[in-house]
């Protein structure tokens, strides 16, 4: 890459202010994700319902997942800017409501609003970056966006720990208010796009069927063995109806004029395998971020701040490898780069599980860092591979599908991990936060993460060996025109 190109990828070109705006916008979701994990023990102590805390993540991720395809499809029609601004507005509203929550059910309900906002924010930021940068440049720009997660991984847990210990956990939501305002101001001022108005039809039926199906399946996974037995009428009924609704969704998408999740995405091997990889990445990520802080606070008696900072090294490793992944995939290909990354994830996960009986803070931190390095070599190259295989008018859907898959992986993952943890609680005869029981539950969750990592390796092996056909990026003045 020439020096002029390197300079242009940075912040001094005409695209620089847009990249800064996207980084600030990404920070909304990043800080919210990292700040909440360390505050879970304090929230459950205040509001009660420790066995319900997985819902704080799963309901948010469910709302995010089901809304991503809708936003992605609309962005290919009406443009990226209005969609991302709507997302920020919903995220702001949800944050304020969460800050005033008076019970665990209320907090869970308000997390839905936050999730609906996040469903637009993160995918649109990544899609806009894919629009205005070339394939060779995208690894570096995605590295910049990933660095926001690294910064948030330090700032978020620190703020979460400080708020939990010295102020109130409610401030972990109120802190989003000024960030949302700053993001809106920056985007309105620096990001401009020309859109040719055209008629479009929103696939409301598909959105409703997908939401209902995923809601029932996640409900069945989370509450099975906890609120009701696995072989109960409620459990079997929820799984059966959820499965039938998924089938109905597929038929609806085949007939929809503008489906929210076009089935052609899954008919292309590259897009299908990268989507499956994203499912694995989402599951692995949520398994660690949800349970590592709780595990450390109970197994080692660490403070929320220390537990959060230990987890933070995961998202520090991610942008480091993501920004360097361009050199690897341009030389060795997307598939090989993803396999290298998944190998690191498997090794890090196995080490984490191996030391759960003799927990050491340094080992947990080292494992998280190694897993973060691996995920950076997986998530970024596979997303860029998918984006690079399509033109502008399909890039929103493809990016949305990739992130939808990651959200589904996280939502289903937290449901499965929650079911595993709840089974441990049920076997011990308690649903409260008993240190020994929490330690055993976390150990089982980490083992499940290893299984998810191995499954993701298989998906990476199935990626096409041949290079993808690379589509050129759109300039800022050409966006949406075609």
N, C-alpha and C positions, 0 to 999 in steps of 0.2 A: 504494500500500500504506500503510495507516495505521501510526502509530507503535506502537500496541499490537500489531499484527500483526508488525511488524519486531522488536519486543522478544521476541515469542513464538517467532520463528524462531531466536533466539539461544540463549543458554545459561542464562537465568534462569527459563525455564518448566519445567514438569514433564518436558518432552521434552529439556531441555538436557543432563542427565547421560547420557541415552541417546546423544545426538549426540556427546558427548565420548568415550564408549566406542566408538562406531563409528569415530571419527577415529583413536583409538589402534589399533584393529583393522586399519583400512586401512593404517596405518603399517607393519604387518608386511610386507605385499606390496610397498608402495611403496619402502621402504628396501632390501629385498632386490633389487628390480629395478634400482635406480640404483647400488647399491654394487657389483654384480657386474661391470658393464660396464667399469669402470676397472681392475679387478683381472685381467681376462683375460690381458694380456701377462705378468703376474707368475705367474699360475697355469700358463700354458702353458710358461713358462720352467722352472718347478719340476717339473711333471708330464709335460711334453712334449705332443705331439699338437696343434700349432697348427691343422692342417687340420681337427681334430675339434671345435674350440671352438664352432662353431655349434650342436652338439648340446647344449651346456650350456643354451642358450636353447630350442631346438626341442623337446627331450624334456620339459623343464619345461612349456612351453606346450602340448604335446600332452596331457600328463597333466592339466593344468588344463582344457583344452578339453573333453576327453571326460568329465570328471567334473562339469563345470558343469551339464549337463542333468539328471543324476541327482540332484544336490543340489537343484537348483531344483524338480524335481518332488516330491521328498520334503519340501521346505520348505512346499509348498502342502498337504501332508497332515499332517505331524507338527509343523510350526511352524519358525520361523526359528532360534530359540535353540539347540536341540540340534544343528542342522546346523552353525552357525557355530562352536560349541565343538568339535565333531569336527574341523572344518577346522583350527582353531588347534592342536589336539593333533597332527595329522599334520604340520603345518608345523614344529612344534617338533621332532618326531622326525627329520624330514628334515634340518633345519638341523644338528642334532647329528651325524648321520651324515656330512653333507657336510664338516663341520669336521674329521672324522677320516679323510677319504678318502686313500687311499695311491696312487691312480693315476687317470688321466683316465677310463678306463672305470668305475671305482668311483664317481667324482664324478658322472659322467653318470647312473649308476644311482640314486644317492641323490637326485639332482635330481627324479627321478620322484616320490618320496615328498613332497618339498616341493611339487611341482606339484599333487598330489592334495589337499594341504591348501589351497593357494591357490585351488583350484577352488571351495571353499566360502566362504572368507573374504571375498573382494572382492564376489561377487554377493550374498551375504547382507547385507553392510553396506549396499549400495545398495538392496536390496529393502526392508529395514527402514526406511530413510529414506523410500522411496516409500510405505510403509504409513502412516506417522504424520504426513506433511506433505502439504499441498495442492499443486496444480499451480503456483500462484503462488509458493509458498514453496520449491518443490523446486530452483529454480535457485540460490537462496542456500544451501540446505543442501548441494546438490551442489558448490557453490563451496567450502564449508567442507571437504568431503571431498577435493575436488581440491587444496585448499591443503595438505593433508597431503603430496601428491605434490610440491608446490613446496618445502616444507620438506625433504622427503626428498631432493629433487634437489640440495640444497646439502649436507645432512648426509651422505647416502649416498656421493656421490663423494668428499667430504672424508675420511670414515672409510675408504673403500676405498683412497684414495691413501695415507693415513697408515699403515694396516695393511700395505699392499703394500710401502711404502718403509722403514718403521721396525720393524714387528713381523712379522706373518705374514698371508698372505691368508686363513688359516683363521679368523681373527677376524671376517671378514665374515659368517660363518655363526653363530659363537658369540654374536654380539651380538644375535641374534634370541631367545635364551633368556629374558633378563629381559623383553623386550618381550612375548613370548607370555604370560608369567606375569601381567604387568600387565593385558593385554587380557582374560584369563579372569576375573580378580578383578573388574574393572569390569563386565563383562557379567553375571556371576552376581549382582552386587549391585544393579544399576540397571535391567536389562531384564527385564520380566516379561510373559508373554503367556498367555492362556487358550486351550487347544486342546481341541476336542471329539474324543475318540478315534474313529477309524473304520477300517474294514478297507482295506488298500491292497495292491497287487501291484507289486513292483519289476520293471521291464523289463530283466532280466539279459541276455536275448538281444540286445535292441537295443543295450545298452551294450557287449557283447562285439563285436558286428559293427562298431559305430562305431569302437571302439578299434583293432581289427585293420585296418580299412580305412584309417583315417587314418595309422596307424603305417607301413603299407606304402607309401602314397603319399608320405609325408614322407621315408621311407628312400630311395625311388627318386629323389626330387628332390635330396636332399642328396648321395647317393653317385654319382649319374649323372655320368659324365665324370671321376670321381675314383677310386673303388674299382673301377668297371667302366665300360665304354663305354656310351653312351646307347642304342646299338642291340644291346646284348648280351642274352643270354637272361635274365640277372638283372634288368636294367632293364625290359625289356618285360614280363617275368613279374610283377614287383612292381607296375607300373602297371596291368596287366590284372587281376590278382587283387584289387588294391585297389579298382578300379572295380567289379568284380563284387560285392565285399562291400558297397560303397555301395548298389548296386541291391538287394541282399538286405536291407540295413538298411531301405530305404524300404518294402519289402513287409512286413517284420516290424513296422514302426511302424504300418502300416495295419491290422494284425490285433491289435496289443497292446491289452490292456484299459486300461492306463495307460502310454502310450508316454513314454519319457524326452524325446523331441523331437517333440511332436505336430505332425502335418503341417498342421493347420489354421493354424498360425502363419505358414506360407509361402503360404497361400491368401489372406491379407489383404494388400492392396497396401502399406499403411503399414508393417506389420510386416516384410514382405519387403524393402522398400527400405531401411528403417532397419538391418536385419540386414546387407544388402550394404554399406551405408555403414560399419558397424562392422568388416566384413572389411577394407575399405580403411584405416580408421584403425589397426587392428592391424598391418597390413603396413607402413604408413608409420612408425609409432612404433618397431617393432622394427628396421627398416632403419637408422634414425638412432641409436637407443641402442646397437645392436650394433657399428656401424662408425665413428661419429664419433670416439669416444675413440681407437680404434686408428689411424684416419686421422691424427689430430692428432699422436699420439705418434711416428708414422713420418714424416709429411710435414714437420712442423715441429720434431720433437724435443722436444715439450712433456712435462712430467712427468704422471704419472697424475692428480695433483690438479688441475692446470690443465686437462687434457683433460676431466675429469669436471665441473668447474665450468663449462666452456664449454657442455657438453651440458645442464647444469642449467637454463640459461635457457629451454630448451624447456618444461620442466615448471613454470617460473615463469610463463610467459605463459599456460599452460593455465588455471589457476584464476582468473586475472584476468578473462579473457574468459568463462569458465564462470559466474562469479558475476554477471556483467553480462548474460548471455544472456537472462535472464528478461524484461528490458525489451524486448529485440528480438523474442523469439518471441511475447510477449503482444500486441505491436503489429503486427508484420509476418507472423507465422506461423512455424511450425517449418521449412518448406521454404526460405523466403527466408533465414532465419538460417543454415541449414546451407550454402546456396550462398555466402553472404558468407564464411563460415569457410573453405570449400574453396578459394575464390579466393585467400585469403591463403596457404593451404598450397601451392598451385601456384606462386605467385610466390616464396615462400621456398625451395621445392625447386629451382626453376629457377636462382635466384641461387646456391644452394649448388653446383650442378653447374657453373655458369659459371666459378666461381673455383677448381675443383679443380686446375687446372694451375698456378695462381699462388696458392697457399693463404695466407690471411691470417686470423689468429685472430679479429679483430673481425668480419670478414664471416661466418665460420662461426657465431659467437655470435649475430649479428643475424639470420641466416637461421633458426637454431633458435628464436629468440624469436618471429619472425613465424609460423613453422609452429605453435608452441605456442599462440599467440593464435588461429590458425585452427582448430586441433583442439578448443579449448575451446568454440568456437561451433558445432562439428559434433557432438562426442560427447555433450555434455550435453543439448542440445535434442532430438536424435533419440532418445536413451534416454528422456527424459521424455515425448516424444510417444508412444512405444510403451507405456510404463507407464500413461499417462493414458487410453488407449483401452480398458482392460480393468478388471475388478473384482478384488477381493483374491485370490480363489481361482485367478485366472489370472496374477496379477502376478509370482509367483515364476518361472513358466515363461517368461513374456515377457521379464523381466529377464535370466533365465538364458540365453535364446536370444540376446539382444542381446550379452551378454558372451561367450557361447560363440562367436558369430560373430567378435568381436574377437580372441579367443584363436586361433581357426582362422586368421584373417588373419595373426596374428603367427607362428603355427607354420608355416603354408605360406609366409609371407613370408620367414622366416629360412631356410627350406629352399631357396627359390628364390634368395634373395640369396647363400646359402652356395654354391649350385651355380654362380652367376655368378662369385663370388670364386674358387672352386676351379678353374673353367675358366681363369681368368687365371693361377693358380699352375701349372696343368698346361701351359699354353702357354709359360710361362717356364722350365719344366723343373725347378721346385722347389716343395715344399710347406712350406718354412720361411718364417720371418718376415723376408724381405728388404725393406727399406724401399721401394724403387722398385716392387716387385711389389705390396706391400700398398697403396701409394698408387693404383696402377692399378686394383686390385680394388675399393677403396673408391669410386673415381670411377664405375665401372660400376654399383655398388650404388646410388649416389645417383641415377644416371640411371634405374634401375629404380623408385626411389621416385617420381620425376616421373611415370612411366607409371602407377603405382598411384594417384597423386593425381588424374590426369586421369580414370581409370576411376571413381573415387569421385565426381567431379563429375557424371558421367553418372547414377550411382545417385541422387544428390541431386536432379537434375532430374526423375527419375521419381517422386519422392514426391508424394502427393496434394496438390492445391492447397487443398482445403477443410479447415477445422479439424477436429480429432478430437473425438469425443464424450468428454467428460471425466468419469471416474469419481471419486467422492468417496473421500478417504482413510479408512482405518480408524483408530479411536482405539486407544491401547495396550491398553485393556481389551476391545476388540472384535476384536482380531486373531485370525484363524483361526476365529472362531465361525461365520462364514458360509461 
